[in-house]
Amino acid sequence: PTSSNDAGRSYSASMDASQFGALGRFQDGDDMDEAFGHPIIRRALRVLRHSPAHHVHALELMASSRRTEVTRRFLLALTSGYGGMAPLEMRAHDPVGYVGDMLAFAFRAFRVEGELVK
């Protein structure tokens, strides 16, 4: 029993390491955008439709990943700037400009997400 538990832990640790390595390749969200739009990923999702439980699970994982990435980008844009833009907080003294910049960011994010859904 002990050796099988050790083997299970070893396998689990190796899977965790490989998943972490795969996620590490997507340091920039733009790479992740490209990955989700890749024809192989789209084909894999079409194939998964034949297994509804797996398809739903894959979509939930992708949605969670996207939600995390968009939130990270927004916080980055708010505090440090993103995509060559100055931080949004620099316009906090001008409520109309501040909200306008936030809405512009949200509009761009929605557009990107909408393109990924297509």
C-alpha positions as CSV (number, residue, x, y, z in Angstrom):
1,P,0.0,0.0,0.0
2,T,2.8,2.4,0.8
3,S,4.5,2.0,-2.6
4,S,1.3,2.6,-4.5
5,N,0.6,5.7,-2.4
6,D,4.1,7.0,-3.2
7,A,3.6,6.2,-6.9
8,G,0.3,8.1,-6.8
9,R,1.9,11.1,-5.1
10,S,4.8,11.1,-7.6
11,Y,2.5,11.0,-10.5
12,S,0.4,13.8,-9.1
13,A,3.5,15.9,-8.5
14,S,4.7,15.3,-12.0
15,M,1.3,16.3,-13.4
16,D,1.2,19.5,-11.3
17,A,4.7,20.4,-12.5
18,S,3.8,19.8,-16.2
19,Q,0.6,21.9,-15.8
20,F,2.5,24.7,-14.1
21,G,5.0,24.6,-17.0
22,A,2.3,24.8,-19.6
23,L,0.6,27.7,-17.8
24,G,4.0,29.4,-17.5
25,R,4.2,29.7,-21.2
26,F,1.3,32.2,-21.1
27,Q,3.0,34.9,-19.1
28,D,1.4,37.5,-21.4
29,G,-2.3,37.4,-21.9
30,D,-2.0,38.1,-25.6
31,D,-0.3,34.7,-26.0
32,M,-3.4,33.2,-24.2
33,D,-5.7,35.0,-26.6
34,E,-3.9,33.5,-29.5
35,A,-4.0,30.0,-28.0
36,F,-7.7,30.1,-27.4
37,G,-8.2,31.3,-31.0
38,H,-6.0,28.6,-32.5
39,P,-7.7,26.2,-34.9
40,I,-6.6,23.1,-32.9
41,I,-8.2,24.4,-29.8
42,R,-11.4,25.2,-31.7
43,R,-11.4,21.8,-33.2
44,A,-10.8,20.2,-29.8
45,L,-13.9,22.0,-28.4
46,R,-16.0,20.8,-31.4
47,V,-14.9,17.2,-30.7
48,L,-15.7,17.7,-27.0
49,R,-19.3,18.5,-27.8
50,H,-19.8,14.8,-28.2
51,S,-19.1,14.4,-24.5
52,P,-21.2,17.1,-22.8
53,A,-19.7,16.7,-19.3
54,H,-16.2,17.2,-20.6
55,H,-17.3,20.0,-22.9
56,V,-19.0,21.9,-20.1
57,H,-16.0,21.4,-17.9
58,A,-13.5,22.6,-20.5
59,L,-15.7,25.7,-21.1
60,E,-15.8,26.4,-17.4
61,L,-12.1,26.1,-17.1
62,M,-11.6,28.5,-20.1
63,A,-14.1,31.0,-18.7
64,S,-12.4,31.0,-15.3
65,S,-9.0,31.5,-17.0
66,R,-10.3,34.3,-19.1
67,R,-12.0,36.0,-16.1
68,T,-8.7,35.8,-14.2
69,E,-6.7,37.2,-17.1
70,V,-9.1,40.1,-17.8
71,T,-9.2,41.0,-14.1
72,R,-5.4,40.9,-14.0
73,R,-5.2,43.2,-17.1
74,F,-7.7,45.7,-15.6
75,L,-5.8,45.9,-12.3
76,L,-2.5,46.3,-14.2
77,A,-4.1,49.1,-16.4
78,L,-5.5,50.8,-13.4
79,T,-2.3,50.9,-11.4
80,S,0.7,50.5,-13.7
81,G,-0.6,51.0,-17.2
82,Y,-1.1,48.4,-19.9
83,G,-0.4,48.2,-23.6
84,G,1.7,51.4,-23.6
85,M,-1.0,53.4,-21.9
86,A,-0.5,55.5,-18.7
87,P,-2.1,54.1,-15.5
88,L,-5.8,54.9,-15.4
89,E,-5.4,56.2,-11.8
90,M,-3.5,59.2,-13.2
91,R,-6.8,60.6,-14.3
92,A,-8.6,60.0,-11.0
93,H,-8.8,63.8,-10.4
94,D,-11.0,64.0,-13.5
95,P,-14.1,61.8,-12.9
96,V,-15.4,62.0,-16.5
97,G,-12.0,61.1,-18.0
98,Y,-11.4,58.4,-15.4
99,V,-14.7,56.7,-16.0
100,G,-14.3,57.2,-19.7
101,D,-10.9,55.5,-19.7
102,M,-12.3,52.6,-17.6
103,L,-15.2,52.2,-20.0
104,A,-12.8,52.3,-23.0
105,F,-10.7,49.5,-21.4
106,A,-13.9,47.5,-20.7
107,F,-15.1,48.0,-24.3
108,R,-11.7,46.7,-25.7
109,A,-11.8,43.7,-23.3
110,F,-15.4,42.9,-24.4
111,R,-14.4,43.1,-28.0
112,V,-11.5,40.7,-27.5
113,E,-13.7,38.3,-25.5
114,G,-16.4,38.5,-28.1
115,E,-13.9,37.6,-30.9
116,L,-12.8,34.6,-28.9
117,V,-16.3,33.3,-28.5
118,K,-17.0,33.4,-32.2
